Amino acid sequence: MRRKKAALRFVKKKKESSMSKGKKILIETVIYLAELLFVILLAFLIVRTGFVKCSMMGDSMTPTLVNGDSLLVNKFAYMISEPHRFDVVAYRQGSSEHSYMSVKRIIGLPGDNVLIKNGEIYINGEMLSEDINTEKMITGGLAESEIILDENEYFVLGDNRNNSEDSRFANVGNVVRNDICGKVWIRLNSFGFVDSFNHKEDNEVEDK
């Protein structure tokens, strides 16, 4: 009788141990699947909402970018920080005639005084030193009189200064923060980071 009871206890413990292992494996499997689903969802959201493709239209950004370049715009860049001077940005202005994305370089930041005189850019009274190759501007447009940027406004220029419709002209004007879609990050057709294009050598630029 004692042997029978002992045998029954052994079988019961074995079943309990087996059930415990099975439950542990089940929990670990559920956790693994949940983590995998989270990673897939996160990757989907990053691709879907963090980046957007656009094309360079026209020659206003040559030699940095040329007409037809396929570009990847990083929307996350400005979710964690504000746009910086000299960033190349994609923006979409509110009116229907500007429903497409435009690509230009940020020159003036919120609160800056911008003036273009004798083909040179002055920010807050000081001549701006740039580390990119540009031609001397023939016209300063609206900026031939000092422009004071509001707290949410940016002054943008094309790198092809004498063939660019940008903040110097009334049909573009200053770009407001909410219209900036993101930082132009990568040129896809001839792969490379846009920040690495069109730099002069041995010329330091001071950012605000």
C-alpha positions in Angstrom: 0.0 0.0 0.0 2.8 2.4 0.9 4.6 1.6 -2.3 1.4 2.2 -4.3 0.9 5.6 -2.6 4.5 6.5 -3.2 4.2 5.6 -6.8 1.0 7.7 -7.1 2.8 10.7 -5.6 5.7 10.3 -8.0 3.4 10.2 -11.0 1.5 13.2 -9.7 4.8 15.2 -9.2 6.0 14.2 -12.6 2.7 15.4 -14.2 2.9 18.7 -12.3 6.5 19.2 -13.3 5.6 18.4 -17.0 2.7 20.9 -16.8 5.0 23.5 -15.2 7.5 23.1 -18.0 4.8 23.3 -20.6 3.3 26.5 -19.0 6.8 28.0 -18.9 7.4 27.3 -22.6 4.0 28.7 -23.5 4.7 31.9 -21.6 8.1 32.3 -23.2 6.6 31.7 -26.6 3.9 34.3 -26.1 6.5 36.9 -24.8 8.7 36.1 -27.9 5.8 36.6 -30.3 4.8 39.8 -28.6 8.3 41.2 -28.8 8.6 40.1 -32.5 5.2 41.8 -33.3 6.4 45.0 -31.5 9.6 45.1 -33.5 7.7 44.5 -36.8 5.1 47.2 -35.9 7.9 49.7 -34.9 9.8 49.1 -38.2 6.5 49.6 -40.1 5.8 52.9 -38.3 9.4 54.1 -38.9 9.2 53.4 -42.6 5.6 54.6 -43.0 5.8 57.8 -40.9 9.5 58.5 -40.3 10.6 58.9 -43.9 9.1 60.1 -47.1 10.4 60.1 -50.7 10.4 63.1 -53.0 12.0 64.2 -56.2 14.2 67.3 -56.9 12.3 69.5 -59.3 14.4 72.0 -61.3 18.0 73.2 -60.9 17.7 75.5 -57.9 19.9 73.3 -55.7 22.7 72.5 -58.2 25.5 71.5 -57.8 24.3 69.9 -54.5 21.2 68.3 -56.1 20.1 68.1 -59.7 16.8 67.9 -61.4 15.2 64.5 -61.1 17.3 63.3 -58.1 15.3 60.9 -55.9 15.5 62.0 -52.3 14.7 60.4 -48.9 13.4 62.9 -46.4 14.0 62.2 -42.7 10.8 63.4 -40.8 12.1 62.1 -37.4 15.1 64.6 -37.5 12.8 67.5 -36.6 10.7 65.6 -34.1 13.6 65.5 -31.7 15.3 68.8 -32.6 14.7 72.0 -34.5 16.0 72.7 -38.0 19.6 74.1 -38.1 21.2 76.7 -40.3 22.5 75.1 -43.6 20.2 72.1 -43.3 18.7 71.1 -46.7 15.0 70.7 -46.1 11.8 69.7 -47.9 8.8 71.9 -47.2 5.2 72.1 -48.5 3.7 75.5 -48.3 0.0 75.8 -47.4 -1.6 77.1 -50.5 -2.8 74.7 -53.3 -0.2 76.1 -55.8 2.5 74.9 -53.5 1.1 71.4 -52.7 4.3 69.7 -54.0 7.4 69.6 -51.9 10.1 72.2 -52.5 13.8 71.6 -51.5 16.0 74.5 -50.3 18.7 75.2 -47.7 18.0 77.0 -44.5 19.9 80.3 -44.1 18.0 82.3 -41.6 16.6 81.0 -38.3 13.7 82.3 -36.2 14.5 85.7 -34.7 17.4 86.4 -37.2 17.7 89.6 -39.2 18.5 88.7 -42.8 20.0 91.2 -45.3 21.5 90.6 -48.7 23.8 93.3 -49.8 26.3 93.3 -52.8 25.5 89.7 -53.3 26.5 88.7 -49.7 24.3 87.4 -46.9 24.3 89.2 -43.6 22.8 87.6 -40.5 22.2 89.9 -37.6 24.6 92.4 -39.1 27.5 90.0 -39.8 28.5 88.5 -43.1 27.6 84.8 -43.3 30.4 82.4 -44.1 29.2 79.3 -45.9 31.1 76.1 -46.5 29.3 75.3 -49.8 30.0 76.4 -53.3 27.7 79.1 -54.5 27.7 82.0 -57.0 27.6 85.6 -55.8 23.9 86.7 -55.9 22.9 89.1 -58.6 19.7 90.0 -56.7 18.8 90.0 -53.1 15.0 90.4 -53.8 13.0 91.1 -50.7 16.1 90.7 -48.6 17.7 93.8 -50.1 15.8 95.4 -47.2 16.4 93.8 -43.8 14.0 90.9 -43.0 13.2 90.1 -39.4 12.1 86.5 -39.0 9.3 85.6 -36.6 9.8 82.9 -34.0 8.5 80.2 -36.3 9.9 81.5 -39.6 12.9 80.3 -41.7 14.7 82.1 -44.6 15.6 79.6 -47.3 17.8 79.8 -50.4 18.6 77.5 -53.3 22.3 76.6 -53.7 22.0 77.8 -57.3 21.6 81.3 -56.1 21.0 83.0 -59.5 18.5 80.4 -60.6 16.3 79.8 -57.6 12.9 80.9 -56.4 13.2 81.1 -52.7 12.6 83.3 -49.7 13.9 86.3 -51.6 10.7 86.3 -53.7 7.2 87.1 -52.6 5.7 83.9 -54.2 7.8 81.9 -51.7 8.7 84.2 -48.8 9.7 82.9 -45.4 8.9 79.3 -44.6 7.0 78.6 -41.4 8.0 75.7 -39.1 4.8 73.7 -39.7 5.4 73.7 -43.5 8.8 71.9 -43.1 8.3 68.2 -43.8 11.8 67.1 -42.8 15.5 67.1 -43.5 16.6 66.0 -46.9 18.8 63.1 -45.9 19.9 60.8 -48.7 20.1 61.0 -52.5 18.9 57.6 -53.6 19.7 57.5 -57.3 23.4 58.0 -56.8 23.5 57.0 -53.2 25.0 59.4 -50.7 24.1 61.6 -47.7 23.1 65.1 -48.8 25.2 66.7 -46.1 28.3 65.4 -47.7 27.7 67.1 -51.1 29.1 70.4 -52.4 31.5 71.4 -49.6 34.4 73.8 -49.9 37.6 72.7 -48.3 39.2 74.3 -45.2 36.4 76.7 -44.5 34.7 76.6 -41.1 31.1 77.8 -40.8 29.7 79.2 -37.6 26.2 78.1 -36.7 23.8 79.9 -34.5 
